Amino acid sequence: MNPREYLLNSFKVAVNAANPLHVVPLHLPKPPKGRTLVVGAGKAAAAMALAVEQHWPPNASMDGLVITRYGHTLPTQKIKVVEAGHPVPDKQGIQATQQLTKAVQQLSSNDLLLCLFSGGGSSLLSAPVGNVTVNDLQNITQQLLKSGATIQEINIIRKHLSTVQGGKLAVMCNAPILALIISDVVGDEPTHIASGPCAPDPSTYSDALNILEHYAINTPLVINKTLHSGCQQVLAETPKPGSSVFRNVENRVIASARHSLNASDAFFHKHGISAAILGDTVTGEARDVAKVYAALIKEIRQYSKPWKPPIALLSGGETTVAVKGNGCGGRNTEFLLSLAIELNGMDNVYATACDTDGIDGSEDNAGAIITPDTWSRSKQLGINARRLLTHNDSYHFFEQLGNLIITGPTYTNVNDYRAILIL
C-alpha cells in the first residue's frame, strides 16, 4: 500500500470498529416478561435498530421507533425508522418525538424500554417545552453552531428547552430502561450524548443562560423567558445525579473514539508502522489545533523526537470552528487546510481528518487528505489557501485538488478521526 492507501484504510478500520451491526448484538439483554419497546435517535439509530432486529429472539415481543438523519435510513421490519432534520431540528423530528414519547408512557413495570442513542440525537429527538416553537429552536441552534460553542455547551441549552432530553425520557417511563449508546462526544459521558434522554443532568437553567450570554447569542424572547422561568423555579429542573428516577436505568456506552483509535493503532502495527495515540479528547479551534500538530510534526521530522519516523499519529475528539466567513467546510477540512499551510509542502508527511459519520459539518464529504504535493499543486492552480481559511472555505480548497474523502453515511458516529503518517 502507498501512504495514501494506508490512511484511507485506517479510517475504514476505525469506522468499522464502531459499526452498530458488530457492537450492538454484544450488549442486547434478555427479553422481559412483557413487551420490549425500542426507541432511539441519532445518525446510527437505523443501523442500531437493524442490529436489534437481526439478533432479537423471534418469539419475543418487540417493536419501536427510532429517528435518524435524512438519508440514513435502513430497511427494518418491526422498528419504524423516521428521518428528520440534523443538525438543525425540524417539524418531522418533533412529530416523531411526540409519537415516541406517547409509546414510552404506555409501558408498565413488566416491560423493557431499550434505547438506542448516538451522535446527532440531540437535534433529531426534539420536543420543545412550553411555547417554544420549532422556529425558535432552529434560530438558536443555527447561531450556536456558528459560535464556536462546544457540543456539551450546546446540549446544556437543548436539555433545558426539551420535554424529553436531560433525563426527562426516564421520568416518563414506568419500565426498566437499558440505553445502548454510541458516543460522539469527548469524555463519553451519557448526559452529553444525544443530550442524555435517560441520563442524570448536572447542569442548570442558569448554566444555559450563561452560555448564551458568553457567546453573545441573540436569544428569541420566548426562549429567554423559558430559561428565566426555570431559574425562578417556575419550571422544574432536569433530574439530577442521585435521583430515584434512575433507579432502574442503565446507560451503557458500547462504542467510542477510543475503541476506534485502538483498532487503527492495531492496523498500523500489523503493517509494520509504529503508531502513537495522542488522545481521544482533542478539542479547541480546528485551525489552532492544527498549528500544535504541525509543531509536533516538525519536531519529529527534524529531530526524530519524541518518535522516530516512520510513525502514525492518531487522535480523536471534536474540534470547533467559530464561523466568520461565508465559505463551505467542516472542522476536519478546516484542520487540514490550516495544517497544510503550516507544513508548507513538507516532504514525507501525509494526513487525513474525517468525521466517522461520513459528514464533515454539513457538507457531502467525510473529510479530506493532504499529501506532500498538496501545497505545490494548490499554488500551481492559483489557489489562495490563506484566503480560503480566512473565509472558512476549506471545502473548496480540497475540492479543487480532488482530495475530498466522500464515503456517504457510515451509519455510526464516534466523532473525528485524525491520522498523520510521517515517513
Buried (B, 14 or more C-beta within 10 A) or exposed (E): EEBBEBBBBBBEBBBBBBBBBBBBEEBBEEBBEBBBBBBBBBBBBBBBBBBBBEEBEEEEBBEBBBBBBEEBBBEBEBBBBBBBBBBBBBBBBBBBBEBBBEBBEEBEEEBBBBBBBBBBBBBBBBBBBEEBBBEBBBBBBEBBBBBBBBBBBBBBBBBBBBBBBBBBBBBBBBBBBBBBBBBBBBBBBBBBBBBBBBBBBEBBBBBBBEBBEEBEBEBBEBBBBBBBBBBEEEBEBBBBEEBEBBEBBBBEBBBBBBBBBBBBBEBBEEEEBEBBBBBBBBBBBBBEBBEBBBEBBBEBBEEEEEBEBBBBBBBBBBBBBEBEBEBBBBBBBBBBBBBBBBBEBBEEBBBBBBBBBBBBBEBBBBBBBBBBEBBEBBEEEEBEBEEBBEBBBBBBBBBBBEBBBEBEBBBBBBBBBBBBBBB
